[in-house]
Amino acid sequence: MTPNKKYVIACLLVSLLYGMGFNVGATHISKPVLIEPKTQYLVGEKVVINGWVDYNAQPTADVLLNFRVTAGKGTLIAENSYSSDKQGHFQFELDTRNLQPGTYTITITSHCLEIHRDICSYNDETLTFDLDNPY
C-alpha cells in the first residue's frame, strides 16, 4: 500500500471516529428531585408535590416537566405540564375531592430545556401515595 493510500485511509478512519463521538455525547440529562414527599392523604385533601430540577448537581430554570397521575392499574387521572421556575423549583397540586380512596402514582418526567429538546434523555421520578377515607 502506498503512503498516499495509508494517509487517506487514516484520515477517513479518524473522521469516522470523530463523528461518532458527537453522537455518543449528545445527551441532555436533567432529573426531577422531590423534596420530602408525603405519601398519605385523605380524600378532599390537596396533594402538593414540591421539588427541583437537577442538571449537573444544580437547580435549573425553564425545564419543562410533565406530571402524570394514574390510579390502580394505570387509569389516567390527570396530566399537566409546567416549567421549573427561575430558581429551578417546581410545584404540582392535585385536588382529591372527586377521587376514590386507593393508591395513586404521580410520574414527573423532565423534558429538558427547550434548546436541548432534541437531545433530551427524559428522566423521571415516581411517587406512589395512598388516599384514604376521611372518616
C-alpha positions in Angstrom: 0.0 0.0 0.0 1.4 3.4 -1.0 1.9 6.1 1.6 -0.9 8.2 0.0 -3.4 5.4 0.4 -2.4 4.9 4.0 -2.9 8.6 4.6 -6.3 8.7 3.0 -7.5 5.6 4.9 -6.1 7.0 8.2 -7.9 10.3 7.6 -11.2 8.5 6.8 -11.0 6.4 10.0 -10.2 9.5 12.1 -13.1 11.4 10.6 -15.5 8.5 11.2 -14.4 8.1 14.8 -14.6 11.8 15.4 -18.1 12.0 14.0 -19.3 9.1 16.2 -18.0 10.8 19.3 -20.5 13.7 18.9 -23.5 11.3 18.7 -22.4 9.4 21.8 -22.1 12.5 24.0 -25.3 14.3 22.7 -27.5 13.9 25.7 -29.0 16.5 28.0 -29.6 14.9 31.4 -31.9 16.7 33.8 -33.9 15.0 36.5 -36.8 16.0 38.8 -35.9 15.7 42.5 -38.7 15.5 45.1 -38.5 17.4 48.4 -39.8 15.5 51.4 -42.8 14.0 49.6 -45.8 13.0 51.7 -47.3 9.5 50.9 -50.6 9.6 52.9 -53.5 11.8 52.2 -57.2 12.0 52.9 -59.9 12.3 50.2 -60.6 16.0 49.9 -57.1 17.0 50.9 -54.9 18.7 48.3 -51.9 16.7 47.2 -48.9 19.1 46.9 -45.6 17.9 45.4 -42.5 20.1 45.6 -39.2 19.6 44.1 -36.4 20.9 41.9 -34.8 20.1 38.6 -31.2 18.7 38.9 -28.9 19.4 36.0 -25.2 18.9 36.8 -26.0 19.0 40.5 -27.6 22.5 40.2 -31.2 23.6 40.2 -32.1 24.6 36.6 -34.8 27.0 35.4 -37.1 26.7 32.4 -37.1 22.9 32.3 -40.4 21.5 31.0 -41.9 18.9 33.3 -44.8 16.6 32.7 -46.9 15.5 35.7 -49.0 12.3 35.1 -51.3 10.9 37.8 -52.6 7.4 37.5 -54.8 5.1 39.7 -54.8 1.4 40.2 -53.8 -0.4 37.0 -52.7 2.7 35.1 -56.0 4.6 34.7 -55.1 8.2 33.8 -56.5 10.7 36.4 -54.7 13.9 35.4 -51.9 15.2 33.2 -50.3 18.6 33.1 -47.0 20.2 32.1 -45.2 23.1 33.8 -41.7 24.6 33.6 -39.4 24.9 36.6 -39.3 28.4 38.0 -36.3 30.9 38.0 -34.7 29.0 40.9 -35.2 25.6 39.3 -38.1 24.6 41.6 -41.5 23.2 40.7 -44.8 22.5 42.5 -47.7 20.3 41.4 -51.1 20.2 43.1 -53.9 17.7 42.8 -57.4 18.2 44.1 -58.7 14.9 45.5 -62.3 15.9 46.3 -63.7 13.7 43.5 -61.3 10.8 43.8 -61.9 7.5 45.4 -59.8 6.0 48.2 -56.9 4.0 46.9 -53.3 4.0 45.7 -52.2 6.6 43.1 -49.0 7.2 41.3 -47.5 10.5 40.1 -44.8 10.3 37.5 -42.8 13.5 36.9 -40.8 13.5 33.6 -38.1 16.0 32.8 -38.4 17.2 29.2 -35.3 19.3 29.4 -34.7 22.9 28.3 -36.4 23.9 25.1 -33.0 24.3 23.4 -32.0 20.7 24.3 -35.3 19.0 23.5 -33.8 17.0 20.6 -31.0 15.5 22.8 -33.1 15.0 26.0 -32.9 11.8 28.0 -36.4 12.2 29.5 -35.6 11.2 33.1 -38.5 10.8 35.6 -39.3 10.4 39.2 -42.2 8.4 40.5 -44.2 8.9 43.8 -46.8 6.5 45.0 -49.3 7.8 47.6 -52.4 6.4 49.4 -55.6 8.3 49.5 -57.8 7.3 52.5 -61.3 8.0 53.6 -61.5 11.0 56.0 -63.8 9.1 58.4 
